[in-house]
Amino acid sequence: MRRTIFHLDMDAFYAAIEQRDNPSLIGKPVIVGSPPTQRGVVCAASYEARKFGVRSALPSVTAGRLCPSGVFIYPRMSYYREESRHIMEILSRSGARLEPMSIDEAYLDVTEVLPPATSMLEESAAIALARELKARIRKERGLTATVGIAPNKLLAKLASDFQKPDGLTLIPERDKVLFLRPLPVRVIHGVGKVTEETLIAAGIKTIGDLQDFAGDLRPFVGSFAAVLKRYAFGEDDRPLETNWETKSISSEETFDQDTDDRRILRATLRQQSEEIATELRDKKLGAHTVQVKVRYSDFTTLTRQVTVEEPSAEASEIYRLACFLLARDRLVNRPLRLLGLGVSGLTEPVWRQLTFF
């Protein structure tokens, strides 16, 4: 059965929200993240800031150097998550099967939403539905989105990357091989930096090169060879994962100066515990597993976790377990650059004292 898949990607989501809420920021290079005078990274950048080379995960100090006129704004993660909830609700109202991929993107299988028709009429109906979703998001939330339309997830994601912002691209089944040929191999799902370098060393730079390669790919990519070859021809039978409940919740803090001051670390853990507990209660969840993460001055990063028998959403319990982990493994043996706290193994909470396995 032929499928019609959308990949919807919000445009510069965090930065666009800040510009929407503060019109004086429209047209300015907005950078969501820690200011360049503090340690931290860029969470998101407006398209105006991206022209200067600012990207997410870039150190804030580097972003400030690349874009001296950038307007730095501290992220409001809980607010962005609430905005994401509204966006996903709009998408759900379309009747399509939905797979949220992150806070600002999702796949939609609209096959059963579209009326039965010939391929050309079906494409027209898909384009009309995509435009309608984009218009609803703009009207109800004041934000723009880019949509890719294709027969599968692989191609839909590539299509949504093709024209941004506020774009709409269709890759028909009949055109998929030609569409893919000039693209670099790195755009294929599952091809990371190491795999890309290996393929390029073998003379495979574009997807067209991959399509034309008649040899055995296993010496270069191992067991991924057969899947990679199918992807090169636009074949992808991955279904949508519609069971998309929250799997984990976490919070991290990068300190302005490395510290092993117990008062600062305890205060940080308390704040993180409260944030996580609030989200757990909002989602009516409890956590079986608590994990701490530390990063030292040399960027060495360690994580430790403990699993408890009965889940809880109590901030005091999450904080207690976090302190236990730090003390048990003596993680604060030198100043920390970063301290993080997370929970997983989420299920319905039990409101009583936790016990260790």
N, C-alpha and C positions, 0 to 999 in steps of 0.2 A: 504493500500500500504506500502510495506516495504521501510524504509528509510535508507540512509547511511549518517551519520553525522561525520564530522571531528571536533575535537577541536585542534586548533594549538596554542601553547604557546611558545613564544620566550624564550630562555634560558638566565636567568640573564641579561635581556635586557639592562638596563642602563650600568651596569658594562661591559658587552660584547662589547658595542659600544666603551667605553673608551679603552678597551684592543685592539680592532681592530684599532682604530685611533692612538694608541701609543703602538707599538709592545713590547716596553720594559716592559710593564705591564703584558704581557702574562705569566701566571703561578704564578703571585703574588696575594695576597689577596687584591683585590680592593674593597673599600667601598665607594659608592656614597652617599654623605651626608655631613653634617657639621662636621668639625674636632672635635676630643674629647675635645679640649680646649674650645669649644664654645657650647652653648645650641643648641640643634637640635636633629634630628633623622636620622636614616639610611634610605635612599630611596631605595637602592638596594645593594646587595653584590654578588661578584663573588663566584663561587663554591669553590674556594680556601679559601675564607673568611668564607663561611658557615661551613667549617669543624671545625672552632673555636666556632661555635654557634652564629655567627652574622646573623641576619635576618632583613628584612625591618621592619620599625617602632620601632626598638630598639633604646633607647637613645644613642647618639654618644659616650658619656662618658663611657657607659657600653660596647659598641663595642670596644672602644680603650683598655679597660681593658681586654676583652676576647681575643683580637687579637692585641697585641702590635706591630706586624710587618705590620699591615694593612696600605694600601696606601689610604688615604682619598682624595676624589675628589669632589669638589662642583658640584651639578647637573646642567646640561644644558637642562632644560626642553623643551625649544623651539626647540632645536636641536633633542632631542629624539622624539618629536611630528612629526617633519619633517621625521625622519627615519621611524616612524610608518606609515606615509602616503605612503612611498615607499613600505613597506611590504604589506599594505592592497591593494595597486595597483597590486602587483604581485598576490595576492590571487584572486582579481577580474578578472584577465585575465584568470583564470581557467574556467570561465563560471558558477561557482557554486554560489548559493545564499549565501550571506555573512552577518553575524551579528558580527561586532566588539564588544567585551566585555570590552576592556580597551585598553590602549596604546600598549599593547604587547600580546594580545590574541584575538582569534576570533573563532566563529563557522562557518562551511561551510556545507551546504546541497548539497552534490554532487550526489544525487540520479539521477537527469536528465542528469548529465554529463557522468556517467558511461554507457557503452553499456548494453542493455538487455542481461541477461545471467542467468545461474543457480547460486545458492547461492555461491558455491565454486569459480566459475569463477568470480563472482561479487566481492568477497572478494579479489581475486588476482588483479583485476583491481583497486580496491580501494587502496590497498597497493602500487601498481605501481604509482598511481596518487599522493599519499602522499609523496612517495620518490621523485617524480618529483618536487613537490612544495618545499620540503626541499632543493633539489639540486639547484633550481632557487634562493632561498633566500641566500644560501651559495655563489653561483656564483656572483649574482648581488649586494648583500649587505655585504658579508663577515661575516655573522652571522649564528648561528644554531638555529633550532627550534625543538620542540618535538610535535608529532602528536598522538592523540588518535582517533581511528576509532570505531564506534559503531552504533547501530540502532537508538539511540536517544541522546539528549543533556546530560542527566544525566550520561550515561555510557561513552560517548566520553570524558567528562571532567575527569572522574575517570581514563580512559585509558591514558590520556595525563599526569596525575600525576604519573603514574606507573613506567616509565623508563625515568629519566632525568639525564643529558642533552642529547640532540641529539637523542632522542628515538622515537620509533614507536611501538604502541601497538594496537592490534585489539581485540575487544570483540565481538565475533559472537553472534547472537541471541540465538543459541542453548546452548551457554556456560554461559550466563549472570548470571543465578541464582547461579551456582557453583562459578563463579568468585567473586561474591559479598559476599558469606557466611563468609569468614574469616576476612573481613574488619571491622574496628571499626565503630560504628554507626555515629560517628562525620563526616565521609566523605560524608554522604548523604546531598544533596542540601537542605538547610533550617534548618539543625540541628546545632544550635549554642551551646555555652558553657552551658547555663542554661538547654536547652532541653537534651543535652548529660548527664548532671549530673542527671537529673530526670529519664532518661531511665536506667542509670547504677544503680541508687538506686532501680529500679524495677527489677534488675537482667538482663537487656538487654544491653549487652556490645558490641556484634557484630551484623552485619546485619543478620547473621545466626540465632541469638537469636530472632531477630525481625521477621524473616520468620517463625520461629517455635512458636511464641507467639500466643496462641489461644484465649486470653482474649480480653477485650475491651481496646484499647489504649487511648480512650478519657479522662479518668481521669488523664493521664500523659501529653498528648500533645494537648488536646482540639480538635478543628476543623481540625487540621493538621493530625489527626489520619488516615483517609482514604488515603490521599496522601502519607503519610509516609509508609503505608503498600504497596502501589503500587511501590514506589521507592525501597523498600526492595527487590522486585522481578524484578527490572530492568525495570519497566514500566514507561514511561514518554512520554506524547503526547504533550509537549510544542513545539509550532512552533518557527521557527527562526524569530526574530524581525528585519526585513530588513530596517525599517525606523529608521536609526541610525544617524540622524543629531545631532550636538552638542546641548546639553540641557543647559549647564552652563559653565562658565569660572571663575576661581578664582586664587588668589595668597595669600600666607601667609608669614609672617616673624616672626621668634622667635628671640627675642633680646638676645644679650650676657648678658645683665643685665636688670632687670625690670626697666621700665622707664615710667614717665608721662611727659617727656619733650616734649612740643608741637612742637618744631622745628623738633625733630627726628620723631615724629608721622606724622607730615605733610609731611615730606620728604618721609617717607615710603609709605604713601597713594598716593603721586604723582607718585612714581615709579611703584607701583602696578597698578594705573590707566593707566599709559602709556603701561604697559605690556598687560593689558586686552584689551585696545583700539586697540593696534596693532593686536592682535589676532582676534578681532571682524572685523577689516577692512580686514584682510587677508581672512576671511571667508565670507565677505560681509554680516555681521549681525549687528543688533543693539539690545540693551537690554531694556526691560521694567522695570526690577526689579534690584535694587542695594542692596547688603547686606554687612554689616560689622560684623566682628567677633572679640571679645576680650577675652583674657584669662589672669586671674590675677595670683599672686604668689601662691595662694592656689589651682590653677588649675580650679577654677570656670570659666566656659566658657559661654558667652552670645552672642547671635546673634540678630541683628535688621535689618529690611529691609523696603524699601519704593518702591512702584510701581508708575510709571509715565505713563502718557497717551500716549506719543509718544516715540518710541525707538530711541536710539542714540548710536553711537560708538565713541563719542567724549570723550577724556581723561579728559578734563576740566569739563564736565558735571558729569562724574562718580566720579571724585574727589570732586566736590561740594556737590553731594548727600551723599557721604561718610562722609564728614565733618558735614553735616546737621544731620545725624543720631547720630554721636558721641556727638554732642552738645545737640540735642533734648532729648536724654535719659541719658545724663550726664554719659556716659560710662567710661570716664577717671577720675574717682573719686579716683583712687589710681594707683600705677605703674602697667603697663601691662607687661606680659611675652610674649604675642603674639598678633599681629594685623593682621587681614585678611580682604580681600576685594573680593567680588564676584558679578557676574551678572547672571541673568537668564531671562526667558521669552523672548527668543531670536527670532528675526524676522528681516525682512528687515528694515534697519535704515531710520530714517527721519532726515534730516540735518537742524534742526532748534531748537529753544529754547524749552526745556521741560517744561511741566506744571504738577502740582500735581493733582491727583484725588481729 
